Amino acid sequence: MDMLMKLYTLGDVPPPVPAAMRLRKPLGPEHDGALGWVEAHFGARWRSEAGVALANRPVSMFIVQHRAELLGFACFDATARGFVGPIGVLDGVRGKGLGAALLYACLHDMRAAGYGYAVAGHVGAPGFFRRVAGAIEIPDSTPGLYGTLLR
Ligand SMILES: CC(C)(COP(=O)(O)OP(=O)(O)OC[C@H]1O[C@@H](n2cnc3c(N)ncnc32)[C@H](O)[C@@H]1OP(=O)(O)O)[C@@H](O)C(=O)NCCC(=O)NCCS
């Protein structure tokens, strides 16, 4: 199931991350490490999508870090143009607002780039997108774009 989010009704103030953490885009020297981290925690397909986001200019991936440790990531224009995701936060630090901050960072960047709407594809956590960004289900969107993926 895919979900649709309005970017023009998005609040202007993104939810903050805890003071000890930083939300930003990865720098060039970090790309390989970030991709390895995505694959280790979320699998090869998400690594592939993160690779697209890191190859975009400007880069369309955000990370949250605590000291030198990566805690979460989110991408847009990775699966396809206008799509947001994949998004993932380490199991041990979920429920602290990091996912919301990462999703907002992507949606704000998309709005600044001129998009009016964002699509979350093949959504695994619909309640999260509904809660954070008012996402609504797109009718008849399963399997959507993903129906013909190579194995
Ligand atoms: C989905 C995910 C990114 C959320 O990250 P998180 O850091 O735990 O989310 P947050 O703490 O920012 O939660 C923001 C809000 O969404 C809610 N929420 C989070 N996950 C939710 C879920 N799976 N279902 C319903 N609501 C959810 C939270 O309760 C919170 O609500 P609140 O504002 O009332 O407190 C994280 O659970 C994750 O990495 N899951 C595995 C990967 C995944 O499924 N990604 C999405 C693929 S479509």
The ligand as an ORCA input file, in Angstrom:
! r2SCAN-3c Opt
* xyz 0 1
  C       8.823      3.588     11.551
  C      10.053      4.144     12.301
  C      11.001      4.829     11.322
  C       9.548      5.166     13.352
  O      10.688      5.739     13.992
  P      10.609      6.263     15.503
  O      11.851      7.021     15.785
  O      10.269      5.152     16.418
  O       9.347      7.230     15.403
  P       9.002      8.476     16.336
  O       9.475      8.197     17.737
  O       9.510      9.711     15.700
  O       7.417      8.466     16.302
  C       6.663      9.599     15.868
  C       5.193      9.309     16.146
  O       4.764      8.203     15.333
  C       4.266      7.150     16.161
  N       4.714      5.878     15.602
  C       5.987      5.459     15.445
  N       6.005      4.240     14.850
  C       4.718      3.900     14.654
  C       4.069      2.771     14.080
  N       4.787      1.732     13.605
  N       2.720      2.772     14.024
  C       1.986      3.801     14.523
  N       2.551      4.924     15.062
  C       3.883      4.955     15.128
  C       4.887      7.395     17.529
  O       4.111      6.851     18.564
  C       4.934      8.911     17.601
  O       3.664      9.395     17.937
  P       3.495     10.605     19.004
  O       3.855     11.840     18.207
  O       2.075     10.548     19.383
  O       4.451     10.345     20.128
  C      10.781      3.009     13.099
  O       9.855      2.352     13.909
  C      11.495      2.000     12.211
  O      12.656      2.182     11.834
  N      10.798      0.879     11.872
  C      11.394     -0.167     11.046
  C      11.548      0.287      9.619
  C      10.198      0.697      9.018
  O       9.189      0.026      9.184
  N      10.230      1.839      8.298
  C       9.057      2.353      7.612
  C       8.900      1.616      6.327
  S       7.513      2.217      5.434
*
